[in-house]
Amino acid sequence: MKIVIVTGGSRGLGASTAIECARKGMGVVVTYNSNPKKADDVVKAIIGNGGKAVALKLDVGDTGTFPAFRDAVVSDLRSVFGRGDFDYLVNNAGYGLFNPIATVTEEQFDELFNVHLKGPFFLSQILLPLMTDGGQIINITSATTRVATSGVAPYASFKGGLEVLTRYMAKEFGERRIRANSIAPGAIRTELGGGLNDEFETMLAGQTALGRVGEPEEISGVVASLLSCENRWINAQNIEVAGGYII
């Protein structure tokens, strides 16, 4: 059984990804920051369908907690899955902030940086020795790195940095046959940034070639597919999954 760690796996894209990966036969470690009940619901859903899963607390924005998280991963890998290593890491955890550049505070900037770029960098670094040769890292980025959207400059900038980091991961981890790719969702119906109201959804749907916003499972299906052996020759790529957003 392959094992995947999905950060921010208690809701939205992370929860959908965890459930879809389990449906594909993978064991799943989901992380949560502030809502253990939702993470537990995801684990119960996976176990209820015959899968294996466990939830661990992780604040991706606080690198000081990473050594303890790594130790917890090692412990649960052994007790739940009977292994000392894992195969895949999906850096998904994040949050949205909608402020024009003129009003963004330094604190807001730093918090977004910590969660969306610094966190994935050092989490991947500390977990790398536990990843099997031939594994894969998938970084969840955003279509806002391609299309400038007023109000999300810091978020999009750090997601853009994560896309660049993905290529460097692929380059440097290639010796171990570890692949690294990023997936850039377009407008998706999740709770990110407070979710979509009717007016905002109508606007986004009008900017998308397929005439609607996406659903979480339309992203998680791509993640699970990319992790499969059928896509083993895809590496160092950013794949936009957005239904044709502003093309």
Phi and psi restraints in degrees (value plus and minus 20) as a CYANA .aco file:
   2 LYS   PHI     -94.4   -54.4
   2 LYS   PSI     129.5   169.5
   3 ILE   PHI    -143.8  -103.8
   3 ILE   PSI     112.4   152.4
   4 VAL   PHI    -141.6  -101.6
   4 VAL   PSI     118.5   158.5
   5 ILE   PHI    -122.7   -82.7
   5 ILE   PSI     105.3   145.3
   6 VAL   PHI    -138.0   -98.0
   6 VAL   PSI      90.7   130.7
   7 THR   PHI     -98.8   -58.8
   7 THR   PSI     127.5   167.5
   8 GLY   PHI      43.2    83.2
   8 GLY   PSI      21.4    61.4
   9 GLY   PHI    -111.4   -71.4
   9 GLY   PSI      -8.1    31.9
  10 SER   PHI    -109.9   -69.9
  10 SER   PSI     -33.7     6.3
  11 ARG   PHI    -177.2  -137.2
  11 ARG   PSI     151.4   191.4
  12 GLY   PHI      35.1    75.1
  12 GLY   PSI    -157.5  -117.5
  13 LEU   PHI     -81.4   -41.4
  13 LEU   PSI     -55.7   -15.7
  14 GLY   PHI     -84.8   -44.8
  14 GLY   PSI     -65.1   -25.1
  15 ALA   PHI     -84.4   -44.4
  15 ALA   PSI     -63.8   -23.8
  16 SER   PHI     -82.6   -42.6
  16 SER   PSI     -60.1   -20.1
  17 THR   PHI     -85.1   -45.1
  17 THR   PSI     -64.2   -24.2
  18 ALA   PHI     -79.6   -39.6
  18 ALA   PSI     -65.4   -25.4
  19 ILE   PHI     -86.9   -46.9
  19 ILE   PSI     -61.2   -21.2
  20 GLU   PHI     -88.0   -48.0
  20 GLU   PSI     -60.3   -20.3
  21 CYS   PHI     -83.2   -43.2
  21 CYS   PSI     -60.1   -20.1
  22 ALA   PHI     -84.4   -44.4
  22 ALA   PSI     -58.0   -18.0
  23 ARG   PHI     -83.0   -43.0
  23 ARG   PSI     -49.1    -9.1
  24 LYS   PHI    -104.7   -64.7
  24 LYS   PSI     -15.2    24.8
  25 GLY   PHI      77.4   117.4
  25 GLY   PSI     -12.3    27.7
  26 MET   PHI    -108.9   -68.9
  26 MET   PSI     127.9   167.9
  27 GLY   PHI     -99.8   -59.8
  27 GLY   PSI     126.3   166.3
  28 VAL   PHI    -148.9  -108.9
  28 VAL   PSI     113.4   153.4
  29 VAL   PHI    -130.8   -90.8
  29 VAL   PSI      94.2   134.2
  30 VAL   PHI    -122.4   -82.4
  30 VAL   PSI     124.1   164.1
  31 THR   PHI    -132.5   -92.5
  31 THR   PSI     132.8   172.8
  32 TYR   PHI    -158.8  -118.8
  32 TYR   PSI     139.4   179.4
  33 ASN   PHI    -128.5   -88.5
  33 ASN   PSI     -74.8   -34.8
  34 SER   PHI    -144.2  -104.2
  34 SER   PSI     -20.9    19.1
  35 ASN   PHI    -151.8  -111.8
  35 ASN   PSI      60.0   100.0
  36 PRO   PHI     -83.0   -43.0
  36 PRO   PSI     -49.7    -9.7
  37 LYS   PHI     -84.7   -44.7
  37 LYS   PSI     -64.2   -24.2
  38 LYS   PHI     -84.8   -44.8
  38 LYS   PSI     -58.1   -18.1
  39 ALA   PHI     -84.2   -44.2
  39 ALA   PSI     -60.7   -20.7
  40 ASP   PHI     -84.4   -44.4
  40 ASP   PSI     -56.1   -16.1
  41 ASP   PHI     -82.9   -42.9
  41 ASP   PSI     -59.8   -19.8
  42 VAL   PHI     -84.3   -44.3
  42 VAL   PSI     -65.4   -25.4
  43 VAL   PHI     -80.4   -40.4
  43 VAL   PSI     -64.3   -24.3
  44 LYS   PHI     -83.5   -43.5
  44 LYS   PSI     -58.0   -18.0
  45 ALA   PHI     -83.6   -43.6
  45 ALA   PSI     -60.1   -20.1
  46 ILE   PHI     -88.1   -48.1
  46 ILE   PSI     -67.6   -27.6
  47 ILE   PHI     -83.9   -43.9
  47 ILE   PSI     -57.8   -17.8
  48 GLY   PHI     -82.1   -42.1
  48 GLY   PSI     -43.3    -3.3
  49 ASN   PHI    -120.5   -80.5
  49 ASN   PSI      -3.2    36.8
  50 GLY   PHI      69.4   109.4
  50 GLY   PSI     -12.1    27.9
  51 GLY   PHI    -114.6   -74.6
  51 GLY   PSI    -198.6  -158.6
  52 LYS   PHI    -141.5  -101.5
  52 LYS   PSI     113.3   153.3
  53 ALA   PHI    -178.7  -138.7
  53 ALA   PSI     137.6   177.6
  54 VAL   PHI    -168.7  -128.7
  54 VAL   PSI     131.5   171.5
  55 ALA   PHI    -135.3   -95.3
  55 ALA   PSI     118.4   158.4
  56 LEU   PHI    -151.7  -111.7
  56 LEU   PSI     123.6   163.6
  57 LYS   PHI     -96.8   -56.8
  57 LYS   PSI     118.0   158.0
  58 LEU   PHI    -175.5  -135.5
  58 LEU   PSI     107.2   147.2
  59 ASP   PHI    -121.9   -81.9
  59 ASP   PSI      81.1   121.1
  60 VAL   PHI     -83.2   -43.2
  60 VAL   PSI     -42.1    -2.1
  61 GLY   PHI    -103.3   -63.3
  61 GLY   PSI     -20.9    19.1
  62 ASP   PHI    -145.2  -105.2
  62 ASP   PSI      73.8   113.8
  63 THR   PHI     -84.2   -44.2
  63 THR   PSI     -41.0    -1.0
  64 GLY   PHI     -84.7   -44.7
  64 GLY   PSI     -39.1     0.9
  65 THR   PHI    -109.8   -69.8
  65 THR   PSI     -25.7    14.3
  66 PHE   PHI     -85.8   -45.8
  66 PHE   PSI     -60.2   -20.2
  67 PRO   PHI     -79.6   -39.6
  67 PRO   PSI     -61.5   -21.5
  68 ALA   PHI     -87.0   -47.0
  68 ALA   PSI     -56.9   -16.9
  69 PHE   PHI     -84.3   -44.3
  69 PHE   PSI     -64.4   -24.4
  70 ARG   PHI     -76.8   -36.8
  70 ARG   PSI     -63.9   -23.9
  71 ASP   PHI     -83.7   -43.7
  71 ASP   PSI     -57.7   -17.7
  72 ALA   PHI     -86.9   -46.9
  72 ALA   PSI     -57.4   -17.4
  73 VAL   PHI     -81.5   -41.5
  73 VAL   PSI     -66.9   -26.9
  74 VAL   PHI     -78.6   -38.6
  74 VAL   PSI     -64.8   -24.8
  75 SER   PHI     -82.2   -42.2
  75 SER   PSI     -66.1   -26.1
  76 ASP   PHI     -94.5   -54.5
  76 ASP   PSI     -51.3   -11.3
  77 LEU   PHI     -79.1   -39.1
  77 LEU   PSI     -61.0   -21.0
  78 ARG   PHI     -93.0   -53.0
  78 ARG   PSI     -65.8   -25.8
  79 SER   PHI     -97.2   -57.2
  79 SER   PSI     -53.5   -13.5
  80 VAL   PHI    -115.9   -75.9
  80 VAL   PSI     -60.3   -20.3
  81 PHE   PHI    -130.9   -90.9
  81 PHE   PSI     -28.3    11.7
  82 GLY   PHI      48.1    88.1
  82 GLY   PSI      10.4    50.4
  83 ARG   PHI    -154.3  -114.3
  83 ARG   PSI     143.9   183.9
  84 GLY   PHI    -131.1   -91.1
  84 GLY   PSI     -13.8    26.2
  85 ASP   PHI    -162.4  -122.4
  85 ASP   PSI     156.6   196.6
  86 PHE   PHI    -161.0  -121.0
  86 PHE   PSI     154.1   194.1
  87 ASP   PHI    -130.3   -90.3
  87 ASP   PSI     -59.3   -19.3
  88 TYR   PHI    -153.5  -113.5
  88 TYR   PSI     126.9   166.9
  89 LEU   PHI    -147.5  -107.5
  89 LEU   PSI     105.9   145.9
  90 VAL   PHI    -132.0   -92.0
  90 VAL   PSI      87.4   127.4
  91 ASN   PHI    -103.6   -63.6
  91 ASN   PSI      73.5   113.5
  92 ASN   PHI    -133.8   -93.8
  92 ASN   PSI     -47.6    -7.6
  93 ALA   PHI     -75.6   -35.6
  93 ALA   PSI     118.0   158.0
  94 GLY   PHI     159.6   199.6
  94 GLY   PSI     157.7   197.7
  95 TYR   PHI    -173.1  -133.1
  95 TYR   PSI     141.9   181.9
  96 GLY   PHI    -125.5   -85.5
  96 GLY   PSI     132.1   172.1
  97 LEU   PHI    -160.3  -120.3
  97 LEU   PSI     104.1   144.1
  98 PHE   PHI    -131.4   -91.4
  98 PHE   PSI      72.3   112.3
  99 ASN   PHI    -160.4  -120.4
  99 ASN   PSI     116.7   156.7
 100 PRO   PHI     -86.0   -46.0
 100 PRO   PSI     136.8   176.8
 101 ILE   PHI     -72.9   -32.9
 101 ILE   PSI     -58.1   -18.1
 102 ALA   PHI     -83.9   -43.9
 102 ALA   PSI     -39.0     1.0
 103 THR   PHI    -135.4   -95.4
 103 THR   PSI     -22.3    17.7
 104 VAL   PHI     -89.6   -49.6
 104 VAL   PSI     110.3   150.3
 105 THR   PHI    -108.0   -68.0
 105 THR   PSI     141.8   181.8
 106 GLU   PHI     -83.8   -43.8
 106 GLU   PSI     -56.1   -16.1
 107 GLU   PHI     -83.3   -43.3
 107 GLU   PSI     -65.1   -25.1
 108 GLN   PHI     -81.6   -41.6
 108 GLN   PSI     -62.1   -22.1
 109 PHE   PHI     -79.0   -39.0
 109 PHE   PSI     -69.4   -29.4
 110 ASP   PHI     -84.0   -44.0
 110 ASP   PSI     -59.4   -19.4
 111 GLU   PHI     -85.4   -45.4
 111 GLU   PSI     -61.5   -21.5
 112 LEU   PHI     -85.3   -45.3
 112 LEU   PSI     -61.6   -21.6
 113 PHE   PHI     -80.4   -40.4
 113 PHE   PSI     -65.0   -25.0
 114 ASN   PHI     -81.5   -41.5
 114 ASN   PSI     -61.0   -21.0
 115 VAL   PHI     -99.7   -59.7
 115 VAL   PSI     -60.4   -20.4
 116 HIS   PHI    -116.1   -76.1
 116 HIS   PSI     -36.3     3.7
 117 LEU   PHI    -153.2  -113.2
 117 LEU   PSI     -75.2   -35.2
 118 LYS   PHI     -82.0   -42.0
 118 LYS   PSI     -65.1   -25.1
 119 GLY   PHI     -79.2   -39.2
 119 GLY   PSI     -74.6   -34.6
 120 PRO   PHI     -78.7   -38.7
 120 PRO   PSI     -55.1   -15.1
 121 PHE   PHI     -80.7   -40.7
 121 PHE   PSI     -75.4   -35.4
 122 PHE   PHI    -100.4   -60.4
 122 PHE   PSI     -43.8    -3.8
 123 LEU   PHI     -88.6   -48.6
 123 LEU   PSI     -64.3   -24.3
 124 SER   PHI     -80.4   -40.4
 124 SER   PSI     -60.5   -20.5
 125 GLN   PHI     -81.3   -41.3
 125 GLN   PSI     -66.4   -26.4
 126 ILE   PHI     -95.7   -55.7
 126 ILE   PSI     -45.0    -5.0
 127 LEU   PHI    -110.8   -70.8
 127 LEU   PSI     -34.1     5.9
 128 LEU   PHI     -74.2   -34.2
 128 LEU   PSI     -62.0   -22.0
 129 PRO   PHI     -84.0   -44.0
 129 PRO   PSI     -38.9     1.1
 130 LEU   PHI    -111.0   -71.0
 130 LEU   PSI     -30.1     9.9
 131 MET   PHI    -103.8   -63.8
 131 MET   PSI     117.1   157.1
 132 THR   PHI     -89.4   -49.4
 132 THR   PSI     131.3   171.3
 133 ASP   PHI     -81.0   -41.0
 133 ASP   PSI     118.4   158.4
 134 GLY   PHI      65.7   105.7
 134 GLY   PSI      -9.2    30.8
 135 GLY   PHI     -99.9   -59.9
 135 GLY   PSI    -186.1  -146.1
 136 GLN   PHI    -174.8  -134.8
 136 GLN   PSI     126.3   166.3
 137 ILE   PHI    -135.8   -95.8
 137 ILE   PSI     110.9   150.9
 138 ILE   PHI    -139.1   -99.1
 138 ILE   PSI     103.5   143.5
 139 ASN   PHI    -123.7   -83.7
 139 ASN   PSI     107.7   147.7
 140 ILE   PHI    -107.9   -67.9
 140 ILE   PSI      97.3   137.3
 141 THR   PHI    -129.7   -89.7
 141 THR   PSI    -151.3  -111.3
 142 SER   PHI    -186.6  -146.6
 142 SER   PSI     127.6   167.6
 143 ALA   PHI     -86.8   -46.8
 143 ALA   PSI     -34.0     6.0
 144 THR   PHI     -90.1   -50.1
 144 THR   PSI     -29.0    11.0
 145 THR   PHI     -95.9   -55.9
 145 THR   PSI     -41.5    -1.5
 146 ARG   PHI    -118.7   -78.7
 146 ARG   PSI     -58.6   -18.6
 147 VAL   PHI    -131.0   -91.0
 147 VAL   PSI      96.8   136.8
 148 ALA   PHI     -88.9   -48.9
 148 ALA   PSI     101.1   141.1
 149 THR   PHI    -140.5  -100.5
 149 THR   PSI      97.5   137.5
 150 SER   PHI     -75.4   -35.4
 150 SER   PSI     114.5   154.5
 151 GLY   PHI      81.5   121.5
 151 GLY   PSI     -27.1    12.9
 152 VAL   PHI    -146.0  -106.0
 152 VAL   PSI       9.6    49.6
 153 ALA   PHI     -76.9   -36.9
 153 ALA   PSI     -70.7   -30.7
 154 PRO   PHI     -83.4   -43.4
 154 PRO   PSI     -66.6   -26.6
 155 TYR   PHI     -75.5   -35.5
 155 TYR   PSI     -70.5   -30.5
 156 ALA   PHI     -86.3   -46.3
 156 ALA   PSI     -56.6   -16.6
 157 SER   PHI     -82.6   -42.6
 157 SER   PSI     -62.6   -22.6
 158 PHE   PHI     -94.9   -54.9
 158 PHE   PSI     -52.7   -12.7
 159 LYS   PHI     -85.6   -45.6
 159 LYS   PSI     -56.7   -16.7
 160 GLY   PHI     -83.5   -43.5
 160 GLY   PSI     -60.3   -20.3
 161 GLY   PHI     -81.8   -41.8
 161 GLY   PSI     -55.7   -15.7
 162 LEU   PHI     -88.1   -48.1
 162 LEU   PSI     -53.6   -13.6
 163 GLU   PHI     -84.1   -44.1
 163 GLU   PSI     -62.7   -22.7
 164 VAL   PHI     -84.6   -44.6
 164 VAL   PSI     -64.7   -24.7
 165 LEU   PHI     -77.2   -37.2
 165 LEU   PSI     -57.0   -17.0
 166 THR   PHI     -77.0   -37.0
 166 THR   PSI     -64.3   -24.3
 167 ARG   PHI     -85.8   -45.8
 167 ARG   PSI     -58.0   -18.0
 168 TYR   PHI     -88.7   -48.7
 168 TYR   PSI     -55.8   -15.8
 169 MET   PHI     -80.5   -40.5
 169 MET   PSI     -65.7   -25.7
 170 ALA   PHI     -80.0   -40.0
 170 ALA   PSI     -59.8   -19.8
 171 LYS   PHI     -86.7   -46.7
 171 LYS   PSI     -69.2   -29.2
 172 GLU   PHI    -100.4   -60.4
 172 GLU   PSI     -45.9    -5.9
 173 PHE   PHI    -116.6   -76.6
 173 PHE   PSI     -19.0    21.0
 174 GLY   PHI     -81.0   -41.0
 174 GLY   PSI     -49.0    -9.0
 175 GLU   PHI     -78.5   -38.5
 175 GLU   PSI     -49.6    -9.6
 176 ARG   PHI    -118.3   -78.3
 176 ARG   PSI      -9.7    30.3
 177 ARG   PHI      40.9    80.9
 177 ARG   PSI       7.2    47.2
 178 ILE   PHI    -108.0   -68.0
 178 ILE   PSI     102.9   142.9
 179 ARG   PHI    -109.7   -69.7
 179 ARG   PSI     135.5   175.5
 180 ALA   PHI    -160.4  -120.4
 180 ALA   PSI     106.8   146.8
 181 ASN   PHI    -158.1  -118.1
 181 ASN   PSI     141.2   181.2
 182 SER   PHI    -145.2  -105.2
 182 SER   PSI     129.9   169.9
 183 ILE   PHI    -141.1  -101.1
 183 ILE   PSI     107.9   147.9
 184 ALA   PHI    -131.1   -91.1
 184 ALA   PSI      79.2   119.2
 185 PRO   PHI     -91.4   -51.4
 185 PRO   PSI     130.7   170.7
 186 GLY   PHI    -109.2   -69.2
 186 GLY   PSI    -166.0  -126.0
 187 ALA   PHI     -91.1   -51.1
 187 ALA   PSI     100.0   140.0
 188 ILE   PHI    -145.7  -105.7
 188 ILE   PSI     125.3   165.3
 189 ARG   PHI     -98.4   -58.4
 189 ARG   PSI      64.9   104.9
 190 THR   PHI    -153.8  -113.8
 190 THR   PSI    -195.9  -155.9
 191 GLU   PHI    -107.1   -67.1
 191 GLU   PSI     -21.4    18.6
 192 LEU   PHI     -77.0   -37.0
 192 LEU   PSI     109.5   149.5
 193 GLY   PHI      48.0    88.0
 193 GLY   PSI      -0.2    39.8
 194 GLY   PHI      74.5   114.5
 194 GLY   PSI     -18.1    21.9
 195 GLY   PHI      64.1   104.1
 195 GLY   PSI    -192.7  -152.7
 196 LEU   PHI    -131.8   -91.8
 196 LEU   PSI     105.5   145.5
 197 ASN   PHI    -106.9   -66.9
 197 ASN   PSI     151.8   191.8
 198 ASP   PHI     -80.5   -40.5
 198 ASP   PSI     -62.0   -22.0
 199 GLU   PHI     -85.0   -45.0
 199 GLU   PSI     -65.2   -25.2
 200 PHE   PHI     -85.8   -45.8
 200 PHE   PSI     -61.1   -21.1
 201 GLU   PHI     -84.2   -44.2
 201 GLU   PSI     -61.4   -21.4
 202 THR   PHI     -81.6   -41.6
 202 THR   PSI     -61.4   -21.4
 203 MET   PHI     -83.2   -43.2
 203 MET   PSI     -67.0   -27.0
 204 LEU   PHI     -85.5   -45.5
 204 LEU   PSI     -59.8   -19.8
 205 ALA   PHI     -81.9   -41.9
 205 ALA   PSI     -57.4   -17.4
 206 GLY   PHI     -89.1   -49.1
 206 GLY   PSI     -39.4     0.6
 207 GLN   PHI    -115.2   -75.2
 207 GLN   PSI     -18.9    21.1
 208 THR   PHI    -131.9   -91.9
 208 THR   PSI     111.9   151.9
 209 ALA   PHI     -76.6   -36.6
 209 ALA   PSI     -55.8   -15.8
 210 LEU   PHI    -104.7   -64.7
 210 LEU   PSI     -19.2    20.8
 211 GLY   PHI      55.6    95.6
 211 GLY   PSI       2.4    42.4
 212 ARG   PHI    -178.9  -138.9
 212 ARG   PSI     151.7   191.7
 213 VAL   PHI    -110.1   -70.1
 213 VAL   PSI     143.3   183.3
 214 GLY   PHI    -106.2   -66.2
 214 GLY   PSI     146.3   186.3
 215 GLU   PHI    -129.1   -89.1
 215 GLU   PSI     131.3   171.3
 216 PRO   PHI     -72.5   -32.5
 216 PRO   PSI     -58.6   -18.6
 217 GLU   PHI     -87.6   -47.6
 217 GLU   PSI     -38.0     2.0
 218 GLU   PHI     -97.1   -57.1
 218 GLU   PSI     -37.7     2.3
 219 ILE   PHI    -111.1   -71.1
 219 ILE   PSI     -66.7   -26.7
 220 SER   PHI     -83.1   -43.1
 220 SER   PSI     -51.7   -11.7
 221 GLY   PHI     -84.0   -44.0
 221 GLY   PSI     -57.0   -17.0
 222 VAL   PHI     -89.5   -49.5
 222 VAL   PSI     -61.1   -21.1
 223 VAL   PHI     -78.8   -38.8
 223 VAL   PSI     -71.0   -31.0
 224 ALA   PHI     -81.9   -41.9
 224 ALA   PSI     -59.0   -19.0
 225 SER   PHI     -85.0   -45.0
 225 SER   PSI     -61.5   -21.5
 226 LEU   PHI     -84.7   -44.7
 226 LEU   PSI     -49.7    -9.7
 227 LEU   PHI     -96.5   -56.5
 227 LEU   PSI     -34.4     5.6
 228 SER   PHI     -96.6   -56.6
 228 SER   PSI     140.2   180.2
 229 CYS   PHI     -87.1   -47.1
 229 CYS   PSI     -42.0    -2.0
 230 GLU   PHI     -83.0   -43.0
 230 GLU   PSI     -44.2    -4.2
 231 ASN   PHI    -130.3   -90.3
 231 ASN   PSI       9.2    49.2
 232 ARG   PHI     -88.0   -48.0
 232 ARG   PSI     -33.2     6.8
 233 TRP   PHI    -118.0   -78.0
 233 TRP   PSI     -16.2    23.8
 234 ILE   PHI    -109.4   -69.4
 234 ILE   PSI     101.8   141.8
 235 ASN   PHI    -172.6  -132.6
 235 ASN   PSI     125.0   165.0
 236 ALA   PHI      42.6    82.6
 236 ALA   PSI      10.6    50.6
 237 GLN   PHI    -133.4   -93.4
 237 GLN   PSI     129.2   169.2
 238 ASN   PHI    -128.3   -88.3
 238 ASN   PSI     100.4   140.4
 239 ILE   PHI    -130.9   -90.9
 239 ILE   PSI      93.6   133.6
 240 GLU   PHI    -103.3   -63.3
 240 GLU   PSI     108.2   148.2
 241 VAL   PHI    -141.0  -101.0
 241 VAL   PSI      69.5   109.5
 242 ALA   PHI    -163.1  -123.1
 242 ALA   PSI     -12.4    27.6
 243 GLY   PHI      47.5    87.5
 243 GLY   PSI      -5.4    34.6
 244 GLY   PHI      65.9   105.9
 244 GLY   PSI      34.1    74.1
 245 TYR   PHI    -100.1   -60.1
 245 TYR   PSI      99.7   139.7
 246 ILE   PHI      24.7    64.7
 246 ILE   PSI      53.7    93.7
